[in-house]
Amino acid sequence: MAVRHLLVDEDSAGQRLDNYLFRELKGVPKTHIYRIIRSGEVRRNKGRISADDRVQAGDVLRIPPIRLSERPAEKAAQPVPVRDFPVIHEDDAFLALDKPAGVAVHGGSGVSFGVIEQLRRSRPDARFLELVHRLDRETSGLLLIAKKKSALKSLQDQFRERETGKTYLALVRGRWPSKLKVLDQPLHKYLLPDGERRVRVVESAHPDAMRAVTLVAVRKHLPAPSGLEAVCPDGLSLLEVTIKTGRTHQIRVHLSHAGYPIVGDDKYGDFDFNRLLAKAGLRRMFLHAWRLRLTHPISGQSMELHSELPSELGSWADS
């Protein structure tokens, strides 16, 4: 196999690199695609590129030799289950799903299949189904799927140009100060020794700093869970969190850095407190994609979509 060079066309401009390669490298396992990206074997205009970087028209991507025979044995493959997800909105251009927590949005990086693979399996006659954006595996709520290439480009352009309003509900430990409304701290992605991805706040002068802006409004303060008053004297705060930039783990890192970690967060949270909460019945991260404001990609009409809190979170927000 020889090195390949792919020229990104206008229709693919604005796509994440991983999504672009999934479509261009049919038959190549997603785990292998992520591996050649992380190793730096995939180059854009002779420079390194990350999986979540967006390609632009005219970009030249270098693809290393790929041997399909290197694919893992078929016994390791798992059949994609047929699964329907609750639909909040659907028309000819796109659909909005209510994603449950614990389900990845796509396969790859140790996940055999995700929402998009299961959705395609459940709709075999659909000609086009593509993720518009991402949610962390443990985050529930609104997830957009494009049904047309033109809708995908329009919606992703809106996300990239910050023309959408994405608001989450988050429950944090402590009493969030009402005056703290804007978190504007650059973020940096890095890998742990085992290859797992993490994000941290860095100084703006950091060479890999990415600007990240998060707006926070207090919906209400809540008392400490029964039996946990001693370890949570200031109670909990239910927040409406709007992101102006879409960085990886942005809300989780910003809230934790401010001293108010999201309850149940297994990466940036208070692990001892999380264990106590799990015994009290909260066994997941309390982060939910609640509201999305956007412009319809075909009609141009303003839209506002909502996903209500799932039952396992709703009881905590109402306490």
C-alpha positions in Angstrom: 0.0 0.0 0.0 1.2 3.5 -0.8 0.8 6.8 0.9 -2.4 8.6 -0.2 -3.2 12.3 -0.5 -6.8 13.5 -0.2 -7.9 16.9 -1.3 -10.7 18.3 0.8 -13.5 19.7 -1.4 -16.0 22.5 -0.6 -18.8 20.1 0.5 -16.5 18.7 3.2 -15.2 22.0 4.5 -15.8 22.4 8.2 -16.0 18.7 9.0 -14.1 17.2 11.9 -11.1 15.2 10.7 -12.3 12.0 12.2 -15.7 12.2 10.6 -14.1 13.1 7.2 -11.8 10.0 7.4 -14.6 7.7 8.5 -16.4 8.5 5.2 -13.3 8.5 3.0 -11.7 5.4 4.4 -14.5 2.9 4.2 -13.8 -0.4 5.7 -10.9 0.9 7.9 -11.7 0.3 11.6 -12.3 3.5 13.5 -9.8 2.5 16.2 -7.1 2.3 13.5 -8.1 5.7 12.1 -7.8 7.2 15.6 -4.4 5.5 16.0 -2.9 7.0 12.9 -4.2 10.4 13.8 -2.8 10.3 17.3 0.6 9.0 16.0 0.9 12.0 13.7 0.9 9.8 10.5 -2.1 11.8 9.2 -0.8 15.2 8.2 -2.6 18.3 6.9 -0.6 20.5 4.5 2.4 18.7 6.0 1.5 19.6 9.6 0.1 17.6 12.4 -3.7 17.6 12.9 -6.0 16.3 15.7 -9.1 14.2 15.4 -11.4 17.2 16.3 -9.7 19.7 14.1 -11.9 20.8 11.2 -10.7 20.4 7.6 -11.1 23.2 5.1 -11.5 23.3 1.4 -8.2 22.9 -0.3 -6.5 21.1 2.6 -4.3 18.2 1.5 -4.3 15.3 3.9 -1.5 12.7 3.9 -2.8 9.2 4.7 -0.3 6.6 5.5 -0.4 3.1 4.0 -3.3 1.2 5.5 -3.6 -2.6 5.2 -7.1 -3.9 5.7 -5.6 -7.3 6.5 -4.4 -5.7 9.8 -8.0 -5.5 10.9 -8.6 -7.4 14.2 -10.0 -10.8 13.9 -13.7 -11.0 13.2 -14.3 -12.7 16.5 -13.6 -9.4 18.2 -16.3 -7.6 16.2 -19.6 -7.1 17.8 -22.8 -6.8 15.8 -24.3 -3.4 16.0 -27.6 -3.6 17.9 -30.8 -2.1 16.5 -31.9 0.6 18.8 -34.3 3.6 18.6 -33.6 6.7 20.6 -36.4 9.1 21.7 -36.9 11.7 19.0 -37.5 15.3 20.1 -37.7 16.8 16.6 -37.5 15.4 13.1 -38.0 16.8 9.6 -36.5 16.3 6.2 -33.3 18.1 7.1 -32.3 16.7 10.6 -33.5 15.1 13.7 -32.8 15.8 17.4 -32.4 12.8 19.6 -32.6 12.6 23.4 -29.4 10.7 24.1 -29.2 8.7 27.3 -26.1 8.8 29.5 -23.7 6.0 29.2 -23.9 5.8 25.4 -21.1 7.1 23.2 -22.2 9.2 20.1 -20.0 7.0 17.8 -17.8 4.0 17.8 -14.0 4.1 18.1 -11.4 4.6 20.8 -12.5 1.4 22.6 -16.2 1.7 21.8 -17.5 -0.8 19.3 -20.6 1.2 18.4 -22.4 4.4 19.4 -25.6 6.3 18.8 -24.9 6.9 15.1 -24.2 3.3 14.3 -27.2 2.1 16.2 -29.4 4.7 14.5 -28.2 3.7 11.0 -28.9 0.1 11.8 -32.4 0.9 13.0 -33.1 3.0 9.8 -31.6 0.9 7.0 -33.4 2.9 4.3 -31.9 6.3 5.4 -29.6 7.6 2.7 -27.7 10.0 4.9 -27.3 10.1 8.7 -24.4 12.0 10.2 -23.6 13.5 13.6 -23.7 17.3 13.7 -21.9 17.6 17.0 -20.7 15.5 20.0 -21.7 14.9 23.6 -19.6 13.1 26.2 -20.6 9.5 26.8 -21.9 10.3 30.3 -23.7 13.5 29.2 -27.4 13.1 28.3 -29.7 15.3 26.3 -30.0 16.9 22.9 -28.0 15.5 20.0 -28.5 16.6 16.4 -28.2 14.2 13.4 -28.2 15.6 9.9 -30.3 13.8 7.2 -28.9 15.8 4.3 -25.3 16.9 3.4 -26.4 20.5 3.0 -28.1 20.4 6.4 -24.9 19.0 8.0 -22.8 21.7 6.6 -25.3 24.5 7.6 -25.7 23.2 11.1 -21.9 22.7 11.6 -21.2 26.1 10.3 -23.6 27.5 12.9 -21.8 25.6 15.7 -18.4 26.7 14.4 -19.4 30.4 14.1 -21.1 30.3 17.5 -24.5 31.1 16.1 -26.2 28.4 18.2 -27.1 28.6 21.9 -26.2 25.4 23.7 -27.3 25.4 27.4 -26.8 22.5 29.8 -28.1 21.8 33.3 -25.4 20.9 35.7 -25.5 20.1 39.4 -22.4 21.1 41.4 -21.2 20.8 44.9 -21.4 24.0 46.9 -23.2 27.3 46.7 -22.3 28.9 43.4 -21.8 32.7 43.8 -24.4 34.5 41.8 -21.9 37.2 40.7 -19.7 34.6 38.9 -21.3 34.6 35.5 -18.5 34.3 33.0 -15.7 31.7 32.9 -13.1 32.8 30.3 -10.1 30.5 30.7 -8.1 28.9 27.9 -8.0 25.1 27.8 -5.4 22.6 26.7 -5.9 18.9 25.8 -3.3 16.3 26.8 -3.0 12.6 27.3 -2.4 10.6 30.4 0.3 7.9 30.3 -2.3 5.3 29.4 -3.5 7.4 26.4 -6.7 8.6 28.0 -7.6 12.2 27.1 -7.8 15.0 29.6 -8.2 18.8 29.5 -6.9 21.5 31.9 -7.0 25.2 32.3 -3.8 26.9 31.1 -2.4 30.5 30.8 -3.3 32.3 27.6 0.4 32.4 26.7 0.5 28.5 26.5 1.4 27.5 22.9 -1.5 25.1 22.7 -4.1 27.2 24.6 -7.6 27.2 23.1 -9.9 30.0 24.2 -13.0 28.7 26.0 -16.0 30.8 27.3 -18.7 29.5 29.6 -21.7 31.4 30.9 -23.2 30.4 34.2 -26.6 31.2 35.7 -27.9 29.8 39.0 -31.3 28.2 38.6 -31.6 27.3 42.3 -29.7 26.3 45.4 -30.5 23.0 47.0 -29.9 21.6 50.4 -27.3 18.8 50.9 -28.6 15.3 50.3 -30.0 13.6 53.4 -27.1 12.2 55.5 -24.5 14.2 53.7 -24.9 17.5 55.5 -21.6 17.3 57.3 -19.6 16.8 54.1 -21.7 19.2 52.0 -22.5 22.1 54.4 -23.1 24.6 51.6 -25.5 22.2 49.7 -25.7 22.0 46.0 -26.4 24.4 43.1 -28.3 23.6 39.9 -26.8 25.7 37.1 -27.8 26.7 33.6 -24.5 26.6 31.7 -24.2 28.0 28.2 -21.1 27.4 26.2 -19.9 30.0 23.7 -17.1 27.7 22.5 -17.3 24.0 22.0 -14.1 22.7 23.6 -13.7 19.1 24.8 -14.9 18.7 28.4 -15.2 22.5 28.6 -18.0 22.7 31.1 -16.6 20.0 33.3 -13.1 21.6 33.5 -14.3 25.2 33.9 -16.7 24.3 36.8 -14.1 22.1 38.5 -11.4 24.8 38.1 -13.7 27.3 39.7 -14.0 25.0 42.7 -17.5 23.7 42.0 -17.1 20.3 40.3 -20.1 18.6 38.7 -21.4 15.9 41.0 -20.8 12.4 39.6 -18.0 13.6 37.3 -15.5 10.7 37.3 -12.7 12.7 35.6 -12.7 16.2 37.1 -15.0 15.7 40.1 -14.6 15.1 43.9 -14.2 11.3 43.8 -14.8 10.7 47.6 -18.0 12.8 47.4 -19.1 11.0 44.3 -18.8 7.7 46.1 -21.1 9.0 48.8 -23.6 10.2 46.2 -23.6 6.8 44.5 -24.6 5.2 47.8 -27.4 7.8 48.0 -28.6 6.9 44.5 -26.9 9.3 42.1 -24.7 7.0 39.9 -24.0 9.2 37.0 -22.6 12.6 36.2 -25.3 15.4 36.5 -24.7 17.1 33.1 -27.6 17.3 30.7 -27.8 19.1 27.3 -31.1 20.8 28.0 -31.7 23.6 25.4 -30.5 24.3 21.9 -31.3 27.4 19.9 -30.5 27.3 16.2 -31.6 28.4 12.7 -33.3 25.8 10.6 -30.8 24.8 7.9 -33.4 24.9 5.1 -36.2 27.3 6.2 -34.0 29.8 8.0 -36.5 29.9 10.9 -35.3 30.3 14.5 -35.8 27.2 16.6 -35.6 26.3 20.2 -35.4 22.6 21.2 -35.6 21.2 24.8 -34.8 17.9 26.4 -36.2 17.5 29.9 -34.1 16.0 32.7 -34.2 12.2 32.7 -35.8 10.6 35.8 -32.5 9.7 37.4 -31.6 13.4 37.5 -35.0 15.0 37.9 -35.5 13.8 41.4 -32.2 15.4 42.5 -33.1 18.7 40.9 -36.5 18.8 42.6 -35.2 18.0 46.1 
